[in-house]
Amino acid sequence: MKNNRVVRSSAPFSDLDPQTFEWVIEHMEVERFKAEEYVFHHGQKSLEKLFFVVEGLAEVLVENDTGNEYVVGTRKPGDFFGETGILSQKEYAGSIKVVSSLVCMTLKNTDFEYLLANDLNFANFFSKILTQRARGLYEELYLEHSHLATGLDSRPFRKKVSELMTKEAVSCDTSHNAAEAGEIMAKHNIGSLLVLAGDKLVGIITEKDLVTKVVAADQKPRELGVSAVMDTEVVTLPPDAFFYQALLAMVRNRVKHVVVTDGEDISGVVSLRDLVKARSSGALTIVDRIETEDNLDALVAARREADHVLTALFYEKAPIPEICEVITELNDRLTRKIIVLAEKEMEQEGWGTPPVSYCHIVMGSGGRKEQLFRTDQDNGIIYADSSSKQTASLEKYFLNLGEKIVSGLERCGFSRCNGGVMANSPKWCKSVSAWKKDMDKWVLEPEGQKLRDLTIFLDFRPVYGLQDMAYELRRYIFQKFNQMPVVLKYLARDDLEHGVPISWLGNVITEKSRKHRGQLNLKTAASVHLVDCVRIFALRENIDENSTFERITQLADKGVLSSDDSEIFNTAYQSLLMLRLKGNLTKANKGLVPDNYVNPVSLSKRERTVLKDAFWAVKKLQHLTGQALQVRK
């Protein structure tokens, strides 16, 4: 009884409800240790149990560089130890030596993990260690994947640009003319030349600039100053930026040179040539192909090559958020080119040019910039309001244009949406005022199909056309949520209707249907819930950001999420995307259709641990959402 009282009076057990506390006591065992005895040693494999001191005293010892032990702390009644060994799944970082006869109540790691998963206050007590474990396991697992790549050399995606750049950046000043600039470039055998005004970087001249702005324009190079030739929009990165960030900067800006700057100082230049040497220029090549091709067949081939870039980025260990950005940039450019071709086709068929301004939008994972594998389409069209006489003709034009866009995307591997969420449907192709009317209905009657339509729409993002139309609708939807905050309750209730498939014992619950028996869909089982809950908090806080990662960051900045929770949720989402991507790549390599399904039995021990941690994180996020919106599961 004395032991029980000590446990009951000490955090985190003091916060447990009576029923849970009784369960804990039933699962605890008493262990005794004599003075001078070691409970465990530094470097020893974890005993996989939590030790809670009810009597006696122990010292915490660590080793210095010479191997000698010294005391860094003590453990007395009411204290515990061994939790780091359980949560990190690594050897003990220190030793525990008994000073006076020690009596401990111990709890097995499985019971400890159960409490973490099922009692939020208990988990919060250990949140710092949980955060470190989640991040550590994810990073270790991600680094493992390089050996899975078949036929791919190890590539330096984790190198910094300071290791790859040309350190002696050649420059001229604004007093030089185009001919002199060309002579300097020829002398040094370089493809770019920096332009300085004093010590300040004001522009960059490339071989392409000299050809297009001097030779092709039939200019006299000695009469043309470098200011008329240079590009003033210089793309820069700091020396500690990673290789993949240089790649992303080139893809996004469609340039072949990035200047490395340390504050105002120029450190060097990273060129496309440097990337070619590292054999990671595939994304840039595809961007060039997309921009220059003028027929759909060529775009289809370019999109197939993008899948190889995705595979390379993954196995080269580029971070998941950056992979999302690169693939999003490729998909956006492809979509815009398909729309341009569709407009030309409309004109050739006698429809003419677009009769009013319009904007093409993407929704779902594409809207959040989190689409990795080609999925089904979620897109729409917003077009400008006009007179009632033009309503029918406008609808006819844009629905036909929408069909051509949808068809082009389908040719490029983006299947049609089974739910019809596409720009060729009147429901998702309409005027600004018609969109607003539908938003009013969704918000006033947030149930059934209207609620599902609202959820689909909330992550929309402009890709082509007059983007102000999309921004106007975003402002309108935020205004509606501010006027009707109760809608957030409906969104929360809709998500919390289904929980994460993990049992109270911590076992992943798989499907029982014949087709997917023993498997589970990582997207619908967990990813969707995390995305939904983060979106709900973002809407409540008026965070106008689509990316789940960015939403989590801004929620932490506002203090809505603790730094530990934001790290746990961020890591959980990256883990889920990583496991989905790995599984889908494996299936694609075998000629199977990627479908987000995994069999937990086929995962490695570490992968299963990462998956469980991600599930617990999503479960916690759902709990926080229910608390915040006062919605019960």
C-alpha positions as CSV (number, residue, x, y, z in Angstrom):
1,M,0.0,0.0,0.0
2,K,2.9,2.4,0.8
3,N,4.3,1.8,-2.6
4,N,1.0,2.6,-4.2
5,R,0.7,5.8,-2.3
6,V,4.1,7.0,-3.4
7,V,3.2,6.3,-7.0
8,R,-0.2,8.0,-6.7
9,S,1.2,11.2,-5.3
10,S,3.8,11.6,-8.0
11,A,3.6,13.0,-11.5
12,P,2.6,11.9,-14.1
13,F,0.7,9.1,-12.3
14,S,-1.1,11.7,-10.0
15,D,-3.1,12.9,-13.0
16,L,-4.5,9.5,-14.0
17,D,-8.1,8.8,-13.4
18,P,-8.9,6.2,-10.7
19,Q,-9.7,3.4,-13.2
20,T,-6.5,4.0,-15.2
21,F,-4.4,4.2,-12.0
22,E,-5.7,0.8,-10.8
23,W,-4.8,-0.6,-14.2
24,V,-1.3,0.8,-13.8
25,I,-0.8,-0.7,-10.3
26,E,-2.0,-4.1,-11.6
27,H,0.6,-4.0,-14.3
28,M,3.5,-2.8,-12.1
29,E,6.1,-5.1,-10.5
30,V,8.3,-4.6,-7.5
31,E,12.0,-4.9,-8.0
32,R,14.7,-4.5,-5.3
33,F,18.4,-3.6,-5.6
34,K,21.2,-3.6,-3.0
35,A,23.6,-0.7,-2.3
36,E,26.5,-0.5,-4.7
37,E,24.6,-2.6,-7.3
38,Y,24.1,-1.3,-10.8
39,V,20.5,-1.3,-12.1
40,F,22.0,-0.9,-15.6
41,H,25.2,0.3,-17.2
42,H,26.0,2.9,-19.8
43,G,25.9,1.4,-23.3
44,Q,23.7,-1.6,-22.1
45,K,20.8,-2.6,-24.2
46,S,17.5,-1.2,-22.9
47,L,15.7,-3.4,-20.3
48,E,12.4,-2.1,-21.9
49,K,10.8,-1.0,-18.6
50,L,10.2,2.2,-16.7
51,F,11.6,2.3,-13.1
52,F,9.8,4.3,-10.5
53,V,11.6,4.8,-7.2
54,V,9.4,4.2,-4.0
55,E,12.3,3.8,-1.5
56,G,16.0,4.4,-1.3
57,L,18.5,6.4,-3.4
58,A,20.4,5.9,-6.7
59,E,23.0,7.9,-8.6
60,V,22.9,8.7,-12.3
61,L,26.4,8.3,-13.7
62,V,27.9,9.1,-17.1
63,E,31.4,8.5,-18.5
64,N,33.9,11.2,-19.5
65,D,36.3,11.0,-22.4
66,T,38.8,8.9,-20.4
67,G,36.1,6.4,-19.4
68,N,35.8,7.5,-15.8
69,E,32.3,7.8,-14.3
70,Y,31.0,10.9,-12.5
71,V,27.6,11.7,-10.9
72,V,25.2,14.0,-12.8
73,G,22.1,13.4,-10.7
74,T,20.2,11.3,-8.2
75,R,16.9,9.4,-8.2
76,K,14.9,9.4,-5.0
77,P,11.3,8.3,-4.1
78,G,8.9,9.9,-6.5
79,D,11.5,9.9,-9.3
80,F,11.7,7.6,-12.3
81,F,14.4,6.5,-14.7
82,G,14.8,4.3,-17.8
83,E,12.3,6.2,-19.9
84,T,14.8,7.3,-22.5
85,G,15.9,3.7,-23.1
86,I,12.3,2.7,-23.8
87,L,11.5,5.7,-26.1
88,S,14.7,5.9,-28.0
89,Q,15.0,2.1,-28.4
90,K,18.8,2.6,-28.0
91,E,21.4,1.7,-25.4
92,Y,21.3,3.5,-22.1
93,A,23.2,6.8,-22.3
94,G,24.2,6.6,-18.6
95,S,24.4,4.2,-15.6
96,I,22.2,3.9,-12.5
97,K,24.1,2.9,-9.4
98,V,22.3,2.2,-6.0
99,V,23.4,4.3,-3.1
100,S,21.1,2.9,-0.4
101,S,18.7,-0.1,-0.8
102,L,16.5,0.7,-3.7
103,V,12.9,-0.4,-4.2
104,C,11.3,0.3,-7.6
105,M,7.9,-0.2,-9.2
106,T,8.5,-1.1,-12.8
107,L,6.3,-0.9,-15.8
108,K,6.9,-2.9,-19.0
109,N,7.5,-0.9,-22.2
110,T,4.3,-2.2,-23.8
111,D,2.2,-1.0,-20.8
112,F,4.1,2.3,-20.8
113,E,3.4,2.8,-24.6
114,Y,-0.2,2.0,-24.0
115,L,-0.5,4.8,-21.4
116,L,1.3,7.3,-23.8
117,A,-1.2,6.4,-26.5
118,N,-4.4,6.5,-24.4
119,D,-3.8,9.3,-21.8
120,L,-3.0,12.7,-23.3
121,N,-1.7,14.2,-20.0
122,F,0.6,11.3,-19.4
123,A,2.0,11.6,-23.0
124,N,2.5,15.4,-22.6
125,F,4.7,14.7,-19.6
126,F,7.1,12.8,-21.9
127,S,6.5,15.0,-25.0
128,K,10.1,16.2,-25.3
129,I,11.5,12.6,-25.4
130,L,8.7,11.5,-27.6
131,T,9.5,14.3,-30.1
132,Q,13.1,13.4,-30.2
133,R,12.3,9.7,-30.7
134,A,9.9,10.4,-33.5
135,R,12.3,12.6,-35.4
136,G,15.3,10.3,-34.7
137,L,13.5,7.2,-36.0
138,Y,12.1,9.0,-39.1
139,E,15.6,10.3,-40.0
140,E,17.2,6.8,-39.4
141,L,14.6,5.1,-41.5
142,Y,14.8,7.6,-44.3
143,L,18.6,7.2,-44.5
144,E,18.1,3.5,-44.9
145,H,16.3,3.8,-48.2
146,S,19.3,4.6,-50.3
147,H,20.3,0.9,-50.5
148,L,16.9,0.0,-52.0
149,A,17.5,2.0,-55.2
150,T,18.3,-0.3,-58.1
151,G,20.6,1.0,-60.8
152,L,20.9,4.4,-59.1
153,D,24.3,5.7,-57.9
154,S,24.6,7.4,-54.6
155,R,24.1,11.1,-55.3
156,P,25.1,14.1,-53.2
157,F,21.7,15.5,-52.3
158,R,22.8,16.1,-48.7
159,K,25.9,18.1,-49.8
160,K,25.9,21.8,-49.3
161,V,26.2,24.2,-52.2
162,S,29.5,25.5,-50.6
163,E,31.0,22.1,-51.5
164,L,29.8,22.2,-55.1
165,M,30.1,25.8,-56.2
166,T,32.7,27.4,-58.4
167,K,34.4,29.5,-55.7
168,E,36.2,32.0,-58.0
169,A,33.1,33.8,-59.3
170,V,34.1,35.9,-62.3
171,S,32.5,39.4,-62.6
172,C,32.5,42.7,-64.4
173,D,31.1,46.1,-63.5
174,T,28.3,48.1,-65.0
175,S,30.8,50.2,-67.1
176,H,31.5,47.2,-69.4
177,N,29.7,46.6,-72.7
178,A,28.3,43.4,-74.0
179,A,31.4,42.7,-76.2
180,E,33.7,43.0,-73.2
181,A,31.4,40.7,-71.2
182,G,31.6,38.1,-73.9
183,E,35.4,38.3,-74.1
184,I,35.7,37.8,-70.3
185,M,33.4,34.8,-70.5
186,A,35.4,33.3,-73.4
187,K,38.7,33.9,-71.6
188,H,37.6,32.1,-68.4
189,N,35.5,29.5,-70.3
190,I,32.4,30.2,-68.2
191,G,28.7,30.2,-68.9
192,S,27.8,33.2,-66.7
193,L,29.2,36.5,-65.6
194,L,28.2,38.4,-62.5
195,V,27.6,42.2,-62.8
196,L,28.6,44.4,-59.9
197,A,27.9,48.1,-59.1
198,G,30.8,48.7,-56.8
199,D,30.7,45.7,-54.4
200,K,27.0,45.2,-54.9
201,L,25.6,42.3,-57.1
202,V,23.1,43.9,-59.5
203,G,22.8,41.2,-62.2
204,I,24.0,38.2,-64.1
205,I,24.8,37.6,-67.8
206,T,24.6,34.2,-69.3
207,E,25.5,32.8,-72.8
208,K,21.7,32.7,-73.6
209,D,21.5,36.5,-72.8
210,L,24.2,37.3,-75.2
211,V,22.6,35.2,-78.0
212,T,19.0,36.4,-77.5
213,K,19.6,40.0,-76.5
214,V,22.6,40.8,-78.7
215,V,23.1,38.4,-81.6
216,A,19.5,37.5,-82.4
217,A,18.4,41.1,-81.8
218,D,21.1,42.4,-84.2
219,Q,22.6,44.7,-81.7
220,K,26.1,46.2,-81.8
221,P,27.8,44.6,-78.8
222,R,30.4,47.4,-78.2
223,E,27.6,50.0,-78.1
224,L,25.4,47.9,-75.8
225,G,26.0,48.2,-72.0
226,V,25.9,45.1,-69.8
227,S,22.9,46.7,-68.0
228,A,20.8,46.2,-71.1
229,V,21.8,42.5,-71.4
230,M,22.0,41.3,-67.8
231,D,19.2,39.7,-65.8
232,T,18.5,41.7,-62.6
233,E,16.5,38.9,-61.0
234,V,19.5,37.0,-59.6
235,V,18.6,33.7,-57.8
236,T,20.7,33.4,-54.7
237,L,21.3,30.9,-51.9
238,P,23.4,30.9,-48.7
239,P,26.5,28.7,-48.5
240,D,24.8,26.2,-46.1
241,A,21.9,25.6,-48.4
242,F,21.6,21.9,-49.5
243,F,22.1,20.6,-53.0
244,Y,18.4,19.8,-53.4
245,Q,17.6,23.4,-52.6
246,A,19.8,24.5,-55.5
247,L,18.0,22.1,-57.7
248,L,14.6,23.4,-56.5
249,A,15.7,27.0,-57.1
250,M,16.7,26.2,-60.7
251,V,13.5,24.3,-61.4
252,R,11.3,26.9,-59.9
253,N,13.0,29.9,-61.6
254,R,14.0,28.0,-64.8
255,V,17.6,29.3,-64.5
256,K,20.9,27.5,-64.9
257,H,23.0,29.5,-62.4
258,V,22.5,30.2,-58.7
259,V,24.7,32.7,-57.0
260,V,25.9,31.7,-53.5
261,T,26.0,34.7,-51.2
262,D,26.9,35.0,-47.5
263,G,25.1,38.2,-46.6
264,E,26.4,40.9,-49.0
265,D,29.5,38.8,-49.9
266,I,29.6,36.6,-53.0
267,S,30.9,33.1,-52.2
268,G,30.6,31.5,-55.6
269,V,28.2,30.2,-58.3
270,V,26.5,26.8,-58.7
271,S,25.7,26.1,-62.3
272,L,23.6,23.5,-64.3
273,R,27.0,22.1,-65.2
274,D,27.6,21.3,-61.6
275,L,24.3,19.4,-61.4
276,V,25.1,17.5,-64.6
277,K,28.3,16.4,-63.0
278,A,26.3,15.0,-60.1
279,R,23.8,13.5,-62.6
280,S,20.8,15.2,-61.0
281,S,19.7,17.5,-63.8
282,G,16.6,15.4,-64.8
283,A,14.1,17.8,-63.3
284,L,15.7,20.7,-65.1
285,T,15.7,18.8,-68.4
286,I,12.0,18.1,-68.0
287,V,11.2,21.7,-67.2
288,D,12.9,22.7,-70.5
289,R,11.0,20.0,-72.4
290,I,7.7,21.1,-71.0
291,E,8.3,24.8,-71.8
292,T,9.5,24.1,-75.4
293,E,7.2,21.3,-76.6
294,D,4.1,22.3,-78.5
295,N,2.2,19.0,-78.7
296,L,0.5,16.7,-76.2
297,D,2.4,13.5,-77.2
298,A,5.7,15.2,-76.2
299,L,4.2,16.3,-72.9
300,V,3.1,12.7,-72.2
301,A,6.7,11.5,-72.6
302,A,8.0,14.4,-70.4
303,R,5.6,13.5,-67.6
304,R,6.8,9.8,-67.7
305,E,10.3,11.1,-67.1
306,A,9.1,13.0,-64.1
307,D,8.4,9.7,-62.4
308,H,12.2,8.9,-62.7
309,V,13.0,12.2,-61.0
310,L,10.6,11.3,-58.2
311,T,12.4,8.0,-57.7
312,A,15.8,9.6,-57.8
313,L,14.9,12.3,-55.3
314,F,13.5,9.7,-52.9
315,Y,16.4,7.3,-53.0
316,E,18.9,10.2,-52.9
317,K,17.3,11.1,-49.6
318,A,16.0,14.5,-50.5
319,P,13.5,15.6,-47.7
320,I,9.9,14.8,-48.3
321,P,8.7,18.5,-48.3
322,E,11.3,19.4,-50.9
323,I,10.3,16.4,-53.1
324,C,6.8,17.7,-52.9
325,E,7.9,21.1,-54.0
326,V,9.9,19.7,-57.0
327,I,7.1,17.4,-58.2
328,T,4.5,20.2,-57.7
329,E,6.6,22.6,-59.8
330,L,6.8,20.0,-62.6
331,N,3.0,19.2,-62.4
332,D,2.1,22.9,-62.3
333,R,4.2,23.6,-65.4
334,L,2.8,20.6,-67.2
335,T,-0.8,21.7,-66.3
336,R,-0.2,25.2,-67.6
337,K,1.3,23.9,-70.9
338,I,-1.7,21.6,-71.3
339,I,-4.1,24.6,-70.8
340,V,-2.2,26.7,-73.4
341,L,-2.5,23.8,-75.9
342,A,-6.2,23.5,-75.0
343,E,-6.8,27.2,-75.6
344,K,-5.1,26.9,-79.0
345,E,-7.2,23.9,-79.9
346,M,-10.4,25.8,-78.9
347,E,-9.3,28.7,-81.2
348,Q,-8.6,26.3,-84.1
349,E,-12.1,24.7,-83.7
350,G,-13.7,28.1,-84.0
351,W,-14.4,28.9,-80.3
352,G,-12.1,31.8,-80.3
353,T,-10.0,33.0,-77.4
354,P,-11.4,32.9,-73.8
355,P,-14.4,35.3,-73.9
356,V,-13.7,36.5,-70.3
357,S,-10.8,36.2,-67.8
358,Y,-10.6,32.9,-66.0
359,C,-8.5,30.9,-63.5
360,H,-7.7,27.2,-63.4
361,I,-7.5,25.8,-59.9
362,V,-6.3,22.5,-58.4
363,M,-7.6,21.0,-55.1
364,G,-6.8,18.1,-52.8
365,S,-3.1,17.1,-52.5
366,G,-2.3,19.1,-55.6
367,G,-3.8,22.2,-54.0
368,R,-1.7,21.6,-50.9
369,K,1.5,21.0,-53.0
370,E,1.7,17.5,-51.5
371,Q,1.0,15.4,-54.6
372,L,3.8,12.9,-55.1
373,F,2.5,10.0,-57.3
374,R,0.1,10.8,-60.1
375,T,-3.4,10.6,-58.6
376,D,-6.8,11.3,-59.9
377,Q,-7.7,14.8,-60.9
378,D,-9.2,17.4,-58.6
379,N,-9.5,20.7,-60.5
380,G,-11.9,23.4,-61.5
381,I,-12.4,26.7,-63.4
382,I,-13.4,30.1,-62.1
383,Y,-14.4,32.6,-64.8
384,A,-15.5,36.2,-64.6
385,D,-19.1,37.3,-64.2
386,S,-20.8,38.7,-67.3
387,S,-24.3,39.8,-68.5
388,S,-27.1,37.2,-68.1
389,K,-27.3,37.0,-71.9
390,Q,-23.8,35.5,-72.0
391,T,-24.3,33.0,-69.2
392,A,-25.1,30.0,-71.4
393,S,-22.4,30.8,-74.0
394,L,-19.7,31.3,-71.2
395,E,-20.7,28.0,-69.6
396,K,-20.5,26.2,-72.9
397,Y,-17.1,27.6,-73.7
398,F,-15.4,26.9,-70.4
399,L,-16.9,23.4,-70.1
400,N,-15.5,22.5,-73.5
401,L,-12.2,24.0,-72.5
402,G,-12.4,22.1,-69.2
403,E,-12.9,18.8,-71.1
404,K,-9.8,19.4,-73.2
405,I,-7.7,20.2,-70.1
406,V,-9.1,17.1,-68.3
407,S,-8.4,15.0,-71.3
408,G,-4.9,16.3,-71.7
409,L,-4.1,15.6,-68.0
410,E,-5.6,12.1,-68.4
411,R,-3.2,11.5,-71.3
412,C,-0.4,12.5,-69.1
413,G,-1.3,9.9,-66.4
414,F,-3.7,11.8,-64.2
415,S,-6.8,9.7,-64.1
416,R,-10.3,11.2,-64.1
417,C,-11.8,11.7,-60.7
418,N,-14.5,9.1,-59.9
419,G,-16.4,11.8,-58.0
420,G,-16.4,14.2,-61.0
421,V,-14.4,16.9,-59.3
422,M,-13.0,18.2,-62.6
423,A,-13.1,21.3,-64.7
424,N,-15.4,19.7,-67.3
425,S,-18.3,19.5,-64.7
426,P,-20.7,22.4,-64.3
427,K,-20.4,21.9,-60.5
428,W,-16.7,22.7,-60.6
429,C,-16.6,25.1,-63.6
430,K,-18.6,28.3,-63.0
431,S,-18.5,32.1,-62.6
432,V,-17.2,33.9,-59.5
433,S,-20.7,34.7,-58.3
434,A,-21.8,31.1,-58.8
435,W,-18.9,29.9,-56.7
436,K,-19.9,32.3,-54.0
437,K,-23.5,31.1,-54.0
438,D,-22.3,27.5,-53.6
439,M,-20.0,28.6,-50.7
440,D,-23.0,30.2,-49.0
441,K,-24.9,26.9,-49.3
442,W,-21.9,24.8,-48.1
443,V,-21.6,27.0,-45.0
444,L,-25.3,27.3,-44.3
445,E,-26.0,23.6,-44.6
446,P,-22.7,21.9,-43.7
447,E,-23.9,18.3,-44.0
448,G,-23.8,15.4,-46.4
449,Q,-22.5,16.1,-49.9
450,K,-22.3,19.8,-49.2
451,L,-19.8,19.2,-46.4
452,R,-17.8,16.9,-48.6
453,D,-17.8,19.5,-51.4
454,L,-16.6,22.1,-48.9
455,T,-13.8,19.9,-47.6
456,I,-12.6,19.2,-51.2
457,F,-12.7,22.9,-52.1
458,L,-10.9,24.3,-49.1
459,D,-7.4,23.4,-50.3
460,F,-7.8,25.0,-53.7
461,R,-4.9,26.9,-55.4
462,P,-4.6,28.9,-58.6
463,V,-2.3,27.4,-61.3
464,Y,-3.2,29.3,-64.5
465,G,-5.0,32.5,-65.5
466,L,-6.1,35.5,-63.4
467,Q,-5.1,34.4,-59.9
468,D,-6.9,37.4,-58.3
469,M,-10.2,35.5,-58.9
470,A,-8.9,32.6,-56.7
471,Y,-7.7,35.0,-54.0
472,E,-11.1,36.7,-54.0
473,L,-12.8,33.4,-53.3
474,R,-10.2,32.6,-50.6
475,R,-11.0,35.9,-48.8
476,Y,-14.7,35.1,-49.2
477,I,-14.5,31.7,-47.7
478,F,-12.5,33.0,-44.7
479,Q,-15.1,35.7,-44.2
480,K,-17.8,33.0,-44.1
481,F,-15.9,31.0,-41.5
482,N,-15.5,34.0,-39.4
483,Q,-19.2,34.7,-39.6
484,M,-20.2,31.1,-39.1
485,P,-17.5,29.5,-36.9
486,V,-19.9,26.6,-36.0
487,V,-19.0,25.1,-39.4
488,L,-15.7,24.1,-38.0
489,K,-17.6,21.9,-35.6
490,Y,-19.2,20.1,-38.5
491,L,-15.8,19.6,-40.2
492,A,-14.4,18.3,-36.9
493,R,-17.3,15.9,-36.3
494,D,-17.0,14.6,-39.9
495,D,-13.3,13.8,-39.4
496,L,-13.6,12.4,-35.9
497,E,-16.3,10.0,-37.0
498,H,-13.5,7.7,-38.0
499,G,-10.5,7.1,-35.8
500,V,-7.0,5.9,-36.6
501,P,-7.0,2.1,-36.9
502,I,-4.8,1.2,-33.9
503,S,-5.9,-0.9,-30.9
504,W,-5.7,0.1,-27.3
505,L,-2.8,-2.4,-27.1
506,G,-1.0,-0.5,-29.8
507,N,-1.5,-3.0,-32.6
508,V,-2.3,-1.7,-36.1
509,I,-5.8,-2.8,-37.2
510,T,-5.8,-3.9,-40.9
511,E,-8.7,-4.4,-43.3
512,K,-10.8,-7.6,-43.3
513,S,-12.1,-7.3,-46.8
514,R,-11.0,-10.0,-49.2
515,K,-9.2,-7.7,-51.6
516,H,-7.1,-5.9,-49.0
517,R,-7.2,-8.4,-46.1
518,G,-4.2,-7.8,-43.8
519,Q,-3.5,-4.4,-45.4
520,L,-4.4,-0.8,-44.6
521,N,-4.6,2.3,-46.7
522,L,-2.2,4.8,-45.2
523,K,-3.9,7.8,-46.9
524,T,-7.4,7.1,-45.7
525,A,-6.4,5.5,-42.4
526,A,-4.2,8.4,-41.1
527,S,-2.9,11.0,-43.6
528,V,-6.4,12.3,-44.3
529,H,-7.2,12.8,-40.6
530,L,-3.9,14.7,-40.0
531,V,-4.6,17.0,-43.0
532,D,-8.2,17.5,-42.0
533,C,-7.4,18.4,-38.4
534,V,-4.5,20.8,-39.2
535,R,-6.8,22.5,-41.8
536,I,-9.5,23.0,-39.2
537,F,-7.1,24.7,-36.8
538,A,-5.7,26.8,-39.7
539,L,-9.2,28.0,-40.7
540,R,-10.0,28.9,-37.1
541,E,-6.8,30.9,-36.9
542,N,-7.3,32.6,-40.3
543,I,-4.1,31.0,-41.7
544,D,-4.2,31.5,-45.4
545,E,-1.8,28.7,-46.3
546,N,-2.5,25.5,-48.1
547,S,0.5,23.3,-47.3
548,T,0.0,21.1,-44.3
549,F,3.6,21.6,-43.3
550,E,3.3,25.4,-43.5
551,R,0.0,25.3,-41.6
552,I,1.7,23.3,-38.8
553,T,4.6,25.8,-38.6
554,Q,2.2,28.8,-38.5
555,L,0.0,27.1,-35.8
556,A,3.2,26.7,-33.7
557,D,4.2,30.3,-34.3
558,K,0.8,31.4,-33.1
559,G,1.1,29.2,-30.0
560,V,-1.9,27.1,-31.0
561,L,0.3,24.0,-31.1
562,S,3.2,23.6,-28.7
563,S,6.7,23.3,-30.3
564,D,6.8,19.6,-29.3
565,D,3.4,18.8,-30.7
566,S,4.1,20.7,-34.0
567,E,7.4,18.7,-34.3
568,I,5.5,15.4,-33.6
569,F,2.8,16.2,-36.2
570,N,5.2,17.4,-38.8
571,T,7.3,14.2,-38.4
572,A,4.2,12.0,-38.4
573,Y,3.1,13.5,-41.7
574,Q,6.5,13.2,-43.3
575,S,6.6,9.6,-42.0
576,L,3.2,8.8,-43.6
577,L,4.2,10.4,-46.9
578,M,7.5,8.6,-46.9
579,L,6.0,5.1,-46.2
580,R,3.3,5.8,-48.9
581,L,5.9,6.9,-51.4
582,K,8.1,3.9,-50.7
583,G,5.2,1.4,-51.0
584,N,3.9,3.0,-54.2
585,L,7.4,3.1,-55.8
586,T,7.9,-0.6,-55.0
587,K,4.5,-1.4,-56.6
588,A,5.2,0.7,-59.6
589,N,8.6,-1.0,-60.1
590,K,6.7,-4.3,-60.1
591,G,4.2,-3.1,-62.7
592,L,1.4,-2.8,-60.1
593,V,-0.9,0.1,-59.6
594,P,0.2,2.4,-56.7
595,D,-2.7,2.5,-54.2
596,N,-1.3,3.6,-50.8
597,Y,-2.0,0.2,-49.3
598,V,0.7,-1.5,-47.1
599,N,0.9,-4.8,-45.3
600,P,2.3,-4.0,-41.8
601,V,3.8,-7.5,-41.7
602,S,6.0,-6.7,-44.7
603,L,7.5,-3.6,-43.0
604,S,10.7,-3.7,-41.1
605,K,10.7,-3.4,-37.3
606,R,11.8,0.2,-37.5
607,E,9.1,1.0,-40.1
608,R,6.4,-0.5,-37.9
609,T,7.6,1.6,-35.0
610,V,7.6,4.7,-37.2
611,L,4.1,3.8,-38.4
612,K,2.8,3.3,-34.9
613,D,4.3,6.6,-33.7
614,A,2.6,8.4,-36.7
615,F,-0.7,6.8,-35.8
616,W,-0.4,7.8,-32.2
617,A,0.4,11.3,-33.3
618,V,-2.7,11.5,-35.5
619,K,-4.8,10.1,-32.7
620,K,-3.5,12.8,-30.4
621,L,-4.2,15.5,-33.0
622,Q,-7.8,14.2,-33.4
623,H,-8.1,14.4,-29.6
624,L,-6.8,18.0,-29.5
625,T,-9.2,18.9,-32.3
626,G,-12.2,17.4,-30.5
627,Q,-11.2,19.3,-27.3
628,A,-10.7,22.6,-29.2
629,L,-14.0,22.4,-31.1
630,Q,-15.9,20.6,-28.2
631,V,-16.7,17.7,-30.4
632,R,-16.8,14.1,-29.0
633,K,-15.8,11.1,-31.1
